[in-house]
Amino acid sequence: MKRNISGEIWQIFENIVKKTARGVLHIFRIEPSETALDNFMQLVKFGLVGFLNTSITYITYAVLVWLGVYYIIASVIGFILSVLNAVYWNNKHVFKADGSSKRSILVQGNQHSPP
């Protein structure tokens, strides 16, 4: 059986953040609904992916410029890598689709094309 390690990591992260949020809110005698916690978790994951994208862009740019690649080319490569990273993580773990809908750039792109 194939293990989904990235899914397991996200699940552990989600459990830690939800328990921490519940604990902090409990101090103030606030009991959040499961929907509120899910929405908060989505925001936290989106922010984490954004931070990771910024890091990928900067590190790629810095390494490529250090290696002598022209700075505009290095910037474009860093941007492309961060966009690919964002698409993967946001589609797979942040904005999960239910089983009834397809999620891909091509499908989303076709939905917005003029008739």
C-alpha positions in Angstrom: 0.0 0.0 0.0 1.3 3.4 -1.0 1.8 5.9 1.8 0.9 9.6 1.4 3.7 11.1 3.4 2.9 14.7 2.5 -0.7 14.2 3.6 0.4 12.6 6.9 2.7 15.6 7.5 -0.2 18.1 6.8 -2.5 16.1 9.1 0.0 16.2 12.0 0.5 19.9 11.4 -3.2 20.5 11.3 -3.8 18.6 14.5 -1.1 20.6 16.3 -2.5 23.9 15.1 -6.1 23.0 15.9 -5.2 21.9 19.5 -3.2 25.0 20.0 -6.0 27.2 18.7 -8.6 25.4 20.9 -6.3 25.8 24.0 -5.8 29.5 23.4 -9.5 30.2 22.8 -10.4 28.1 25.8 -8.4 30.6 28.0 -10.9 33.2 26.8 -13.8 30.9 27.3 -14.5 30.7 23.5 -15.5 27.4 22.0 -15.0 27.5 18.2 -17.1 25.4 15.9 -15.4 22.8 13.7 -16.2 24.9 10.6 -14.4 27.9 12.2 -11.4 25.7 13.0 -11.3 24.3 9.5 -11.5 27.8 8.0 -8.7 29.0 10.3 -6.6 26.0 9.3 -7.1 26.8 5.7 -5.8 30.3 6.3 -2.8 29.0 8.2 -1.9 26.5 5.5 -2.4 29.2 2.8 0.0 31.5 4.7 2.5 28.7 5.1 2.5 27.9 1.4 2.9 31.6 0.7 5.9 31.8 3.0 7.4 28.7 1.3 6.8 30.3 -2.2 8.6 33.4 -1.1 11.5 31.4 0.3 11.8 29.3 -2.9 11.8 32.4 -5.1 14.5 34.1 -3.0 16.7 31.1 -2.5 16.5 30.1 -6.2 17.3 33.7 -7.3 20.2 34.0 -4.8 21.8 30.7 -5.8 21.4 31.3 -9.5 22.9 34.8 -9.3 25.7 33.5 -7.2 26.4 30.9 -9.9 26.6 33.7 -12.5 23.1 33.4 -14.1 21.8 36.8 -15.4 19.6 38.3 -12.7 16.4 38.5 -14.8 16.7 34.9 -15.9 17.3 33.9 -12.2 14.2 35.8 -11.2 12.0 34.2 -13.8 13.2 30.7 -12.9 12.6 31.4 -9.2 9.1 32.7 -10.0 8.2 29.7 -12.1 9.4 27.3 -9.4 7.4 29.1 -6.7 4.2 29.1 -8.9 4.6 25.4 -9.5 5.0 24.9 -5.8 1.9 27.0 -5.0 -0.3 25.2 -7.5 0.8 21.8 -6.1 0.4 22.5 -2.4 -2.7 24.7 -2.7 -4.6 22.2 -4.9 -3.5 19.1 -3.0 -3.7 20.2 0.6 -4.9 23.8 1.2 -8.1 24.0 -1.0 -9.2 20.4 -1.0 -12.0 19.5 -3.4 -14.7 17.0 -2.6 -14.8 13.9 -4.7 -17.5 15.3 -7.0 -15.5 18.1 -8.6 -12.3 18.1 -10.6 -9.4 20.5 -9.6 -6.9 21.4 -12.2 -5.6 24.5 -13.9 -6.8 23.3 -17.2 -10.4 22.6 -16.0 -10.5 25.9 -14.1 -9.2 27.7 -17.2 -11.8 26.2 -19.5 -14.6 27.3 -17.1 -13.7 30.9 -17.6 -13.3 30.9 -21.4 -15.8 32.8 -23.5 -18.5 30.8 -25.4 
